[in-house]
């Protein structure tokens, strides 16, 4: 039997459950509740990489985690989690925009041939955090590895660093090559300077 993996594309920008009613006043609300969650059971003898996208800022068809992956043999997980609005305050319209972008991108992925497991904010089993949803997805899809592009926040990086231990699974973190240089290259450059100034 081949390795069974799942794919997590975690494009999440969460929102508190209480905001759902508030968003009803916005034009984007019908988009927020558009679409449906698709769960896909793992198939034997199919290698399923696990891809993850964060906070709606990695909604790109050219993301490193989607390269060299066969769409028909992969499952992409996208998550809306409440935790992502509690660590700092966000304008409600910004949250509506992020979730709308996520759901539209999920639709694009499906059209492009990807299987998408989309966890909505109003899913009664939503764990409310990236880590909680990753653990649920690993169990749901029988995953043996996670494939993810490095996040842009240290807070999220710390969560990702815990997944191998918590999920007892291989975690492959890929560099985000959408930037002019890698994190390591920037750190090497910065070490030779007494201070860093944004100009």
MARKEGU-84693 format. One record per residue: residue in three letters; x, y, z of N, C-alpha, C in turn; residue number from 1. Coordinates in pm, whole numbers. Example, Ala and Ser with C-alpha at 12.3 -4.5 7.8 and 13.67 -1.06 7.14 Angstrom:
2
   residu     n.xx     n.yy     n.zz    ca.xx    ca.yy    ca.zz     c.xx     c.yy     c.zz   num
      ALA     1319     -569      780     1230     -450      780     1320     -330      780     1
      SER     1285     -225      708     1367     -106      714     1290        3      787     2
# end
This chain:
199
   residu     n.xx     n.yy     n.zz    ca.xx    ca.yy    ca.zz     c.xx     c.yy     c.zz   num
      UNK       85     -120        0        0        0        0       88      124        0     1
      UNK       56      223      -83      135      345      -88      109      433       33     2
      UNK      191      538       44      175      633      153       46      712      133     3
      UNK      -30      728      238     -152      808      231     -125      940      300     4
      UNK     -132     1047      225     -114     1179      283     -239     1260      253     5
      UNK     -250     1373      319     -359     1462      283     -296     1594      251     6
      UNK     -377     1681      200     -319     1809      172     -389     1917      250     7
      UNK     -311     2003      317     -374     2114      388     -328     2242      323     8
      UNK     -420     2316      274     -387     2450      227     -450     2540      329     9
      UNK     -383     2590      422     -448     2659      530     -461     2804      508    10
      UNK     -534     2846      420     -549     2988      400     -647     3043      499    11
      UNK     -610     3072      613     -707     3114      712     -685     3255      758    12
      UNK     -787     3329      765     -788     3452      836     -913     3441      918    13
      UNK     -903     3410     1045    -1019     3373     1123    -1109     3489     1157    14
      UNK    -1220     3456     1219    -1317     3557     1259    -1395     3501     1376    15
      UNK    -1421     3585     1477    -1498     3539     1592    -1639     3503     1553    16
      UNK    -1692     3399     1616    -1827     3356     1582    -1930     3468     1599    17
      UNK    -1906     3554     1697    -2002     3661     1722    -2010     3758     1605    18
      UNK    -1907     3763     1521    -1908     3855     1409    -2000     3812     1296    19
      UNK    -2040     3687     1296    -2123     3638     1187    -2250     3720     1174    20
      UNK    -2315     3746     1287    -2439     3824     1282    -2412     3967     1237    21
      UNK    -2297     4022     1286    -2263     4159     1248    -2240     4171     1099    22
      UNK    -2176     4070     1042    -2143     4072      899    -2268     4068      812    23
      UNK    -2382     4033      871    -2506     4026      793    -2541     4163      734    24
      UNK    -2487     4268      798    -2518     4403      751    -2432     4442      631    25
      UNK    -2329     4365      602    -2239     4399      493    -2281     4330      363    26
      UNK    -2252     4394      253    -2283     4336      122    -2207     4206      100    27
      UNK    -2090     4193      164    -2007     4075      143    -2060     3952      216    28
      UNK    -2165     3971      296    -2211     3858      378    -2257     3739      295    29
      UNK    -2322     3765      181    -2369     3652      102    -2250     3573       47    30
      UNK    -2137     3643       30    -2016     3574      -13    -1956     3495      102    31
      UNK    -1961     3554      220    -1906     3488      338    -1972     3352      359    32
      UNK    -2099     3342      327    -2170     3217      348    -2189     3137      220    33
      UNK    -2119     3177      116    -2130     3103       -9    -2046     2978       -4    34
      UNK    -2075     2884      -90    -1993     2763     -100    -2028     2661        6    35
      UNK    -1959     2549       -1    -1983     2442       96    -1853     2372      126    36
      UNK    -1848     2306      237    -1730     2233      278    -1728     2097      209    37
      UNK    -1614     2061      159    -1600     1931       95    -1498     1849      171    38
      UNK    -1536     1737      223    -1444     1649      292    -1416     1529      203    39
      UNK    -1290     1493      193    -1251     1384      106    -1177     1279      187    40
      UNK    -1225     1156      181    -1160     1047      253    -1032     1008      180    41
      UNK     -927      967      253     -803      928      188     -822      801      106    42
      UNK     -751      793       -4     -758      674      -88     -629      596      -76    43
      UNK     -638      465      -75     -520      381      -63     -433      396     -187    44
      UNK     -303      379     -166     -206      381     -275     -200      515     -348    45
      UNK     -240      622     -284     -229      754     -342     -147      842     -248    46
      UNK      -42      902     -300       39      992     -219      -33     1126     -212    47
      UNK      -61     1169      -92     -133     1294      -74      -51     1393        8    48
      UNK       18     1488      -56       92     1589       20       -5     1673      101    49
      UNK       46     1741      200      -37     1817      291        6     1962      278    50
      UNK      -77     2048      221      -38     2186      195     -116     2280      285    51
      UNK      -54     2391      323     -116     2481      419      -92     2626      381    52
      UNK     -194     2708      388     -182     2849      353     -242     2931      467    53
      UNK     -184     3047      496     -221     3119      617     -276     3260      592    54
      UNK     -375     3296      671     -423     3433      684     -469     3499      556    55
      UNK     -491     3421      452     -537     3479      328     -430     3556      253    56
      UNK     -304     3554      301     -199     3628      230     -113     3537      144    57
      UNK     -154     3411      128      -82     3319       41     -176     3259      -65    58
      UNK     -275     3338     -104     -372     3290     -202     -314     3305     -341    59
      UNK     -224     3216     -376     -157     3222     -506     -147     3083     -566    60
      UNK     -178     3073     -694     -166     2946     -764      -20     2907     -785    61
      UNK       71     3003     -762      214     2979     -785      290     2956     -654    62
      UNK      217     2936     -545      280     2915     -416      367     2788     -418    63
      UNK      480     2793     -349      576     2683     -353      514     2549     -313    64
      UNK      420     2549     -222      361     2425     -173      276     2354     -278    65
      UNK      235     2426     -381      153     2365     -486      235     2315     -604    66
      UNK      363     2341     -601      448     2296     -711      485     2150     -694    67
      UNK      504     2085     -807      545     1943     -806      446     1857     -729    68
      UNK      321     1899     -726      214     1823     -661      105     1799     -764    69
      UNK       61     1677     -775      -44     1643     -870     -179     1674     -806    70
      UNK     -252     1766     -866     -380     1810     -809     -477     1695     -789    71
      UNK     -479     1601     -880     -578     1493     -870     -545     1396     -757    72
      UNK     -423     1400     -707     -383     1312     -597     -365     1388     -466    73
      UNK     -422     1508     -456     -399     1594     -341     -530     1645     -282    74
      UNK     -527     1677     -156     -640     1741      -88     -589     1870      -27    75
      UNK     -656     1978      -54     -617     2109       -4     -712     2150      108    76
      UNK     -657     2183      223     -739     2227      337     -727     2377      355    77
      UNK     -840     2443      358     -845     2586      388     -933     2604      511    78
      UNK     -893     2694      600     -958     2705      730     -993     2848      767    79
      UNK    -1110     2866      820    -1150     2991      883    -1150     2965     1033    80
      UNK    -1062     3032     1106    -1054     3004     1250    -1066     3133     1332    81
      UNK    -1143     3124     1440    -1173     3241     1522    -1050     3299     1590    82
      UNK     -953     3215     1622     -834     3258     1694     -761     3373     1624    83
      UNK     -772     3375     1492     -697     3474     1415     -749     3616     1427    84
      UNK     -857     3639     1500     -904     3775     1523     -894     3815     1669    85
      UNK     -842     3728     1752     -840     3759     1895     -707     3815     1943    86
      UNK     -598     3788     1870     -467     3833     1918     -445     3981     1894    87
      UNK     -510     4038     1792     -513     4182     1769     -652     4216     1715    88
      UNK     -687     4345     1723     -818     4387     1674     -812     4404     1523    89
      UNK     -919     4362     1455     -930     4378     1311    -1062     4446     1279    90
      UNK    -1061     4529     1175    -1187     4588     1130    -1272     4476     1070    91
      UNK    -1401     4482     1098    -1490     4377     1052    -1494     4366      900    92
      UNK    -1484     4479      832    -1484     4475      686    -1358     4408      631    93
      UNK    -1247     4426      701    -1124     4359      659    -1141     4207      671    94
      UNK    -1200     4164      781    -1223     4020      800    -1315     3965      691    95
      UNK    -1420     4041      661    -1512     3999      556    -1439     3987      423    96
      UNK    -1350     4080      394    -1274     4077      270    -1182     3955      264    97
      UNK    -1115     3925      376    -1023     3811      380    -1099     3680      356    98
      UNK    -1210     3663      425    -1286     3539      408    -1346     3528      268    99
      UNK    -1388     3641      214    -1440     3640       78    -1331     3597      -19   100
      UNK    -1210     3652       -2    -1098     3614      -89    -1065     3466      -75   101
      UNK    -1068     3415       48    -1040     3274       70    -1141     3186       -1   102
      UNK    -1268     3219       10    -1372     3134      -50    -1370     3142     -202   103
      UNK    -1340     3259     -255    -1326     3270     -399    -1206     3189     -448   104
      UNK    -1095     3194     -372     -976     3120     -412    -1001     2970     -405   105
      UNK    -1075     2927     -304    -1110     2785     -293    -1188     2741     -417   106
      UNK    -1278     2827     -463    -1356     2796     -583    -1263     2786     -705   107
      UNK    -1165     2876     -712    -1069     2872     -823     -990     2742     -822   108
      UNK     -950     2700     -703     -874     2575     -692     -956     2457     -740   109
      UNK    -1083     2454     -703    -1170     2345     -746    -1183     2342     -898   110
      UNK    -1200     2461     -957    -1210     2469    -1103    -1081     2420    -1169   111
      UNK     -968     2448    -1102     -837     2408    -1155     -808     2260    -1134   112
      UNK     -901     2190    -1067     -884     2046    -1051     -840     1999     -915   113
      UNK     -825     2091     -819     -786     2052     -683     -908     2007     -604   114
      UNK     -887     1916     -513     -990     1878     -415     -967     1964     -292   115
      UNK    -1069     2039     -253    -1056     2134     -143    -1142     2092      -25   116
      UNK    -1080     2081       92    -1151     2057      217    -1156     2191      289   117
      UNK    -1271     2259      280    -1282     2395      333    -1359     2393      464   118
      UNK    -1295     2436      571    -1359     2439      703    -1411     2580      729   119
      UNK    -1541     2592      734    -1603     2722      753    -1605     2762      901   120
      UNK    -1617     2891      921    -1624     2942     1056    -1742     2885     1132   121
      UNK    -1855     2865     1063    -1975     2818     1130    -1986     2666     1134   122
      UNK    -1879     2597     1098    -1876     2452     1114    -1885     2420     1263   123
      UNK    -1983     2343     1306    -1999     2316     1450    -1880     2245     1512   124
      UNK    -1798     2179     1431    -1681     2109     1483    -1552     2190     1469   125
      UNK    -1563     2314     1421    -1445     2399     1403    -1371     2414     1536   126
      UNK    -1242     2382     1535    -1161     2386     1657    -1121     2528     1695   127
      UNK    -1133     2622     1603    -1105     2762     1635     -960     2804     1624   128
      UNK     -870     2712     1587     -728     2746     1575     -666     2667     1462   129
      UNK     -553     2716     1410     -482     2645     1305     -443     2504     1352   130
      UNK     -381     2500     1470     -334     2371     1521     -448     2273     1541   131
      UNK     -557     2320     1597     -672     2233     1619     -727     2179     1489   132
      UNK     -736     2264     1387     -788     2219     1258     -690     2127     1185   133
      UNK     -562     2152     1201     -462     2063     1140     -473     1924     1201   134
      UNK     -486     1918     1332     -498     1787     1399     -624     1714     1351   135
      UNK     -734     1786     1336     -856     1722     1288     -838     1671     1144   136
      UNK     -771     1752     1062     -753     1714      922     -660     1595      907   137
      UNK     -554     1592      989     -462     1478      986     -538     1349     1013   138
      UNK     -625     1353     1111     -704     1235     1145     -808     1205     1037   139
      UNK     -870     1310      986     -977     1292      887     -926     1232      757   140
      UNK     -806     1272      716     -753     1227      588     -646     1118      601   141
      UNK     -616     1075      723     -512      975      741     -378     1022      691   142
      UNK     -347     1149      714     -226     1209      660     -100     1156      727   143
      UNK        8     1151      649      137     1110      704      240     1222      692   144
      UNK      205     1331      625      297     1445      616      220     1574      589   145
      UNK      282     1685      624      225     1817      602      323     1896      515   146
      UNK      272     1962      416      353     2044      326      301     2186      337   147
      UNK      385     2279      375      340     2415      406      447     2518      372   148
      UNK      405     2634      327      495     2746      303      510     2823      433   149
      UNK      633     2865      463      659     2935      589      567     3057      602   150
      UNK      516     3081      723      425     3193      745      500     3324      762   151
      UNK      426     3433      763      486     3564      780      485     3614      923   152
      UNK      440     3532     1017      433     3573     1158      504     3471     1246   153
      UNK      583     3521     1343      652     3432     1436      552     3352     1519   154
      UNK      440     3415     1553      337     3349     1633      286     3223     1562   155
      UNK      263     3236     1433      214     3122     1356      326     3021     1333   156
      UNK      448     3070     1315      562     2981     1299      577     2891     1420   157
      UNK      559     2949     1540      570     2871     1663      466     2759     1665   158
      UNK      345     2789     1615      241     2687     1610      281     2576     1513   159
      UNK      330     2613     1396      371     2514     1296      482     2426     1350   160
      UNK      574     2485     1425      687     2409     1480      640     2301     1577   161
      UNK      518     2313     1628      467     2215     1724      392     2101     1658   162
      UNK      362     2113     1530      276     2015     1464      336     1876     1455   163
      UNK      465     1868     1426      529     1736     1413      513     1658     1543   164
      UNK      529     1728     1655      518     1662     1785      373     1631     1820   165
      UNK      285     1729     1802      146     1711     1841       72     1613     1751   166
      UNK      103     1615     1623       33     1529     1527      110     1403     1493   167
      UNK      235     1395     1544      320     1280     1514      326     1257     1364   168
      UNK      369     1361     1296      365     1362     1151      483     1442     1096   169
      UNK      526     1408      976      632     1483      911      579     1618      864   170
      UNK      655     1725      891      615     1859      850      725     1919      762   171
      UNK      692     1945      637      787     2006      544      750     2152      526   172
      UNK      838     2242      575      815     2386      565      897     2439      449   173
      UNK      829     2494      350      896     2545      230      916     2696      239   174
      UNK     1026     2746      183     1048     2892      185      946     2964       98   175
      UNK      909     3084      140      816     3165       63      898     3247      -38   176
      UNK      905     3201     -160      991     3266     -259      921     3378     -334   177
      UNK      812     3428     -281      747     3544     -341      816     3674     -303   178
      UNK      911     3666     -209      982     3784     -162     1117     3798     -232   179
      UNK     1179     3914     -220     1304     3941     -288     1419     3858     -232   180
      UNK     1406     3814     -107     1508     3729      -47     1443     3639       58   181
      UNK     1516     3535       97     1465     3444      199     1488     3502      338   182
      UNK     1425     3442      439     1445     3487      577     1591     3471      617   183
      UNK     1651     3360      579     1793     3336      612     1883     3440      546   184
      UNK     1856     3472      421     1936     3572      351     1923     3708      418   185
      UNK     1803     3743      462     1783     3870      530     1854     3872      665   186
      UNK     1846     3761      738     1913     3754      868     2064     3769      852   187
      UNK     2119     3706      750     2263     3717      723     2301     3861      690   188
      UNK     2218     3925      609     2242     4065      573     2231     4156      695   189
      UNK     2134     4131      781     2107     4218      894     2212     4207     1004   190
      UNK     2278     4091     1015     2375     4071     1121     2491     4170     1115   191
      UNK     2523     4219      997     2637     4309      981     2601     4455     1010   192
      UNK     2478     4479     1054     2433     4616     1076     2399     4639     1223   193
      UNK     2425     4763     1266     2399     4798     1406     2250     4813     1436   194
      UNK     2175     4850     1337     2032     4865     1355     1961     4861     1221   195
      UNK     1830     4838     1224     1751     4829     1101     1649     4942     1102   196
      UNK     1642     5014      990     1551     5128      978     1463     5108      856   197
      UNK     1332     5118      874     1241     5113      761     1234     5252      700   198
      UNK     1262     5263      572     1264     5394      506     1148     5408      410   199
# end
